[in-house]
Amino acid sequence: MKKSIIFLFIFVCIFLLFYGCSLETNDIIQLQKPNATPLFSESDVITREGRIYIPSLNLGKYIPPHTGGDRDFHGNGPRVTVRANLYLKRVNNIDQLWLSVYMQARETKSDWTEARGTRQYWLLQTSSFCLVGSDNYSSFSYTDTDHSDDSFFFGNGELVRKLIITGDTKGNEAGSRTGVTVITNGITLRTF
């Protein structure tokens, strides 16, 4: 029994090391306030047969900070990349489920206007030992070609169900209007 728990713990640590967080060097990371509470409590989610089900989430619009060039894309893209991933943190024998959203929007010509950053959302805290049992990662890139919001839909085989992306607009937008709204599919955790 102890050997299997140790093996499982090592497996989870290695998994989180490789897949747990999608940060790049020089990313600006925005966390909820240190004294924040998770978006869901155990009483808000469905628990059945060793599984915790979290319904689809609309995380609202995340606007990454301006990180380069002036603040206007001037119709040159931007090239947009969005990544979302779930990961577990174990703190004082309590599992915390987090969702990380990364966005980069970079102008396709000089002066390389850019908005880039990562926001972490604390979704749930549970005393059960958990593994993510649903899709835990989504990634998407495209080049914006207009001044309107773009919507992209994904199937049930992804963490993300829908992205609404604001790239270029009229006037200055990097750090003030360029951003992404992430809507997830339902999330499943397996408990032990």
C-alpha positions as CSV (number, residue, x, y, z in Angstrom):
1,M,0.0,0.0,0.0
2,K,2.7,2.5,1.0
3,K,4.7,1.7,-2.2
4,S,1.7,2.3,-4.4
5,I,1.0,5.7,-2.7
6,I,4.7,6.7,-3.1
7,F,4.7,5.6,-6.7
8,L,1.5,7.6,-7.3
9,F,2.9,10.6,-5.6
10,I,6.1,10.5,-7.7
11,F,4.0,10.0,-10.9
12,V,1.9,13.1,-10.1
13,C,5.0,15.2,-9.3
14,I,6.6,14.2,-12.6
15,F,3.4,14.8,-14.4
16,L,3.0,18.3,-12.9
17,L,6.6,19.1,-13.6
18,F,6.2,18.4,-17.3
19,Y,2.5,19.3,-17.9
20,G,1.4,21.3,-14.9
21,C,2.1,24.9,-15.9
22,S,2.6,26.6,-19.3
23,L,4.8,29.5,-18.4
24,E,7.5,31.0,-20.5
25,T,10.5,33.1,-19.4
26,N,9.6,36.7,-18.8
27,D,5.8,36.0,-18.6
28,I,3.8,38.3,-16.4
29,I,1.8,36.1,-14.1
30,Q,-1.4,37.4,-12.4
31,L,-2.7,35.4,-9.5
32,Q,-5.8,35.8,-7.5
33,K,-5.2,37.8,-4.3
34,P,-3.2,35.7,-1.7
35,N,-6.2,35.5,0.6
36,A,-8.6,34.7,-2.2
37,T,-10.9,31.7,-2.0
38,P,-11.5,29.1,-4.8
39,L,-14.2,29.8,-7.3
40,F,-16.0,26.6,-6.2
41,S,-16.4,24.9,-2.8
42,E,-16.9,21.2,-2.5
43,S,-20.6,21.8,-1.9
44,D,-20.8,23.6,-5.3
45,V,-19.7,20.6,-7.4
46,I,-21.2,17.2,-8.1
47,T,-19.4,14.3,-6.3
48,R,-20.3,10.8,-7.4
49,E,-18.6,7.4,-7.5
50,G,-15.1,8.7,-6.9
51,R,-15.4,11.6,-9.2
52,I,-15.8,15.4,-8.8
53,Y,-17.6,17.2,-11.7
54,I,-17.2,20.9,-12.2
55,P,-19.6,22.5,-14.7
56,S,-18.5,24.6,-17.7
57,L,-16.9,27.8,-16.7
58,N,-16.9,31.3,-18.2
59,L,-13.8,32.9,-16.8
60,G,-14.6,36.4,-18.1
61,K,-12.2,38.5,-20.2
62,Y,-8.5,38.3,-19.4
63,I,-6.5,41.3,-20.7
64,P,-2.7,40.6,-20.6
65,P,-0.4,43.5,-20.0
66,H,1.3,45.5,-22.7
67,T,4.9,44.1,-23.0
68,G,6.5,45.7,-26.1
69,G,6.3,48.2,-28.9
70,D,3.7,51.0,-28.9
71,R,0.1,50.1,-27.9
72,D,-1.5,49.9,-31.4
73,F,-1.3,46.9,-33.8
74,H,-2.1,49.2,-36.8
75,G,-3.8,46.4,-38.7
76,N,-0.6,44.2,-38.6
77,G,-2.2,41.1,-37.0
78,P,-1.6,40.5,-34.2
79,R,-0.5,36.8,-34.2
80,V,-2.4,35.5,-31.2
81,T,-1.6,32.4,-29.1
82,V,-3.8,31.2,-26.2
83,R,-3.1,28.2,-24.0
84,A,-5.1,26.9,-21.1
85,N,-4.2,24.1,-18.7
86,L,-5.4,22.6,-15.5
87,Y,-3.0,21.6,-12.7
88,L,-3.2,20.4,-9.2
89,K,-1.2,21.8,-6.2
90,R,-0.9,19.9,-3.0
91,V,-0.7,22.3,0.0
92,N,-0.8,20.9,3.5
93,N,-2.5,17.7,2.4
94,I,-5.2,19.6,0.5
95,D,-5.5,19.4,-3.3
96,Q,-6.0,22.7,-5.1
97,L,-7.2,22.7,-8.7
98,W,-5.9,25.7,-10.7
99,L,-6.5,26.7,-14.3
100,S,-3.8,28.7,-16.1
101,V,-4.6,31.0,-19.1
102,Y,-1.7,32.3,-21.2
103,M,-2.2,34.8,-24.0
104,Q,0.3,36.5,-26.3
105,A,-0.7,38.9,-29.1
106,R,2.2,40.2,-31.1
107,E,2.2,42.6,-34.1
108,T,3.3,40.9,-37.3
109,K,5.5,43.8,-38.5
110,S,7.9,46.3,-36.8
111,D,7.5,47.9,-34.1
112,W,6.3,44.5,-32.7
113,T,3.6,45.7,-30.4
114,E,2.9,43.0,-27.9
115,A,0.5,42.1,-25.0
116,R,1.5,38.9,-23.1
117,G,0.8,37.3,-19.8
118,T,-0.6,34.5,-17.7
119,R,-3.5,34.5,-15.3
120,Q,-4.1,31.7,-12.7
121,Y,-7.6,30.9,-11.5
122,W,-8.0,28.9,-8.3
123,L,-11.0,26.7,-9.0
124,L,-11.4,24.2,-6.2
125,Q,-9.9,23.0,-2.9
126,T,-10.6,19.5,-1.7
127,S,-9.4,17.2,1.0
128,S,-9.6,14.3,-1.4
129,F,-6.5,13.2,-3.2
130,C,-7.3,14.0,-6.9
131,L,-6.1,13.4,-10.4
132,V,-7.5,15.3,-13.4
133,G,-9.7,12.9,-15.3
134,S,-10.8,15.1,-18.1
135,D,-8.9,17.0,-20.8
136,N,-6.5,19.3,-19.1
137,Y,-4.9,21.3,-21.9
138,S,-5.9,23.4,-24.9
139,S,-3.8,25.5,-27.3
140,F,-4.8,27.7,-30.2
141,S,-3.0,30.2,-32.5
142,Y,-4.2,32.4,-35.4
143,T,-3.5,35.8,-37.0
144,D,-6.2,38.4,-36.4
145,T,-7.3,40.2,-39.7
146,D,-9.9,42.7,-38.6
147,H,-11.1,45.0,-35.8
148,S,-13.9,42.7,-34.4
149,D,-13.9,40.0,-31.8
150,D,-13.3,36.5,-33.1
151,S,-15.0,33.4,-31.7
152,F,-13.6,29.9,-32.0
153,F,-15.5,26.7,-30.9
154,F,-13.9,23.4,-29.9
155,G,-15.4,20.0,-29.2
156,N,-15.7,18.0,-26.1
157,G,-12.2,16.6,-26.5
158,E,-10.6,19.8,-25.3
159,L,-10.4,21.7,-22.0
160,V,-11.7,24.8,-23.7
161,R,-15.1,24.8,-25.3
162,K,-15.0,28.4,-26.7
163,L,-12.6,31.3,-27.0
164,I,-13.6,34.9,-27.7
165,I,-10.5,36.8,-28.7
166,T,-10.1,40.6,-29.1
167,G,-6.9,41.2,-31.1
168,D,-6.6,44.4,-33.1
169,T,-9.2,47.2,-32.6
170,K,-9.3,50.8,-33.7
171,G,-6.7,52.8,-31.8
172,N,-4.5,51.6,-28.9
173,E,-5.4,48.2,-27.6
174,A,-2.4,46.3,-26.3
175,G,-2.8,46.2,-22.5
176,S,-6.2,47.7,-22.5
177,R,-8.6,45.9,-24.9
178,T,-6.7,43.0,-26.4
179,G,-7.7,39.9,-24.5
180,V,-9.4,36.5,-24.4
181,T,-12.6,35.1,-22.8
182,V,-12.2,31.4,-22.0
183,I,-15.2,29.1,-21.7
184,T,-14.3,25.6,-20.6
185,N,-16.0,22.3,-21.0
186,G,-17.0,20.5,-17.8
187,I,-14.1,19.3,-15.7
188,T,-13.8,15.9,-14.1
189,L,-11.5,15.0,-11.2
190,R,-10.9,11.4,-10.0
191,T,-10.6,11.1,-6.2
192,F,-8.8,8.5,-4.1
